[in-house]
Amino acid sequence: MFIASKNHILIPGADGREAVRIPRGFVGSIPDWVGGTAYFKALVQCGKITLPEDGGKAPLVPVPKPSKEKRGASQKGKKKDSPAPAPGREEAPPKDSAGEEAPPKAPAGEPGESGVETGGGI
């Protein structure tokens, strides 16, 4: 029986005297009695072992790697599909209702926020 294993697996025999050790990444043949065990069937069902439909007879075909596209001079430094900027790092300053740039606001709790300084004198 031809299989491909994703995990390291030890499948015990029905009598407990022999076992089949299948290393992670194994692709090859195993004894036919292993396919009849309930443990093997459960491993196939959960996807830890796969059974190629062709039984391993088809030749392996290399998968081409996706090529990296080089960025042109006009795109240098720019990312494709970049996410929205982080809060507080907007690209353009906010505008008021008239369409003009709004003056920056002082952070909350800072002096000068209300225009009146409070003194803590005794």
N, C-alpha and C positions, 0 to 999 in steps of 0.2 A: 504494500500500500504506500503510495507516494503522498507526503505531507509537507507542510511548511509550518514551523513553530515560531511563535512570537515570544514565548517564555521558556525558561528552563523547567522541565517537567520530568517527573519520575512516575512511570505507570507500572504498578505492581501487577504480577500475573495472578490468575485465579487461585492457584495453589499457594501463592506467597513465597515460592522458592526462587523465582526469577522475576526480574523487573527490567524495563526498558528505560534507559536514561536518554532524554531528548534535550539537547542543549538549546539555548536561546539562539534564534536565527537559523536553526537547522532546516535545510531543504533536502529531502531525500526519501529513501524507502525505509519502512519499518516492518517488522513481522506482521503477518496478517492477523494473528490472534489478538493483537493490541486493538485493532479496529472493532472487535466484538465486546470490549469491556464497557461498562456503564460510565466509568470515569472518562474514557476517551470520547465517548459520545457527548458527554457534558462539556468537555473542553472544546469540541467542535461547535457545539451549539452557542457557547459564549464567545467564540471567536479567537480563543488562544491558540487553536490549531486550525489551519485551513487546508482544504482538500482541493487541489487544482482540478478543474473540470477535465483537462486533457490527460490527467494522470502523470504529468511531468514529461510527456513525450514531445511537446512543442518546443522548438528552439527558443532560447532566450533572446529577446530583442532589447537592445539598449534604449533607454528613455532619454531623449534629448533634453539637456538642461536649458531653462529659459535664459535668453541672452540679456545682459544688462544693457539698457539703453544709455548712451552717453548723453549728458546734458549739453546743450548748445551754449554759446556765450551769453545769449539773452536769458537763458534759464538758470544760469549759474547761481547757486545759493538758494534757489527756490525749491520747495518740495512739492510733489504732486499731492493733490487732495489733502492739504494740510488742515488739521482741525482748527476750530475757532480759537482765537487767542485766549490766554488765561485771564481770569477776572483781574481788572486793574491794569491790563496791558493792551488796551484797545489800540487799533492802528491809527484812527483819526480822533481828534478831540471831540467831545460832544458839542452839539449845536443847540442854540436856544430856539424858541418858536419863530423868530424872524429869519432863521437860517444862518445866523452869524455864530462865530465861535464863542461859547460861553466861558466866562472867567473861571479859573480854577477855584474850587471850594476848599476851605481849611478843614482839616480832619476834625471830627467830633471831639469835643473835650479840650481843644487847644485854645489858648488865649487869642483873642481877636475874632473869635467865631461870632460873637454877638456884638462886637464893636465896643464893649464895655469891659474894662479891666477890673477885676475884683481884688481887693487887697485883703490880706489876712492880718492886718495890724491889730494891736491890742489897745 
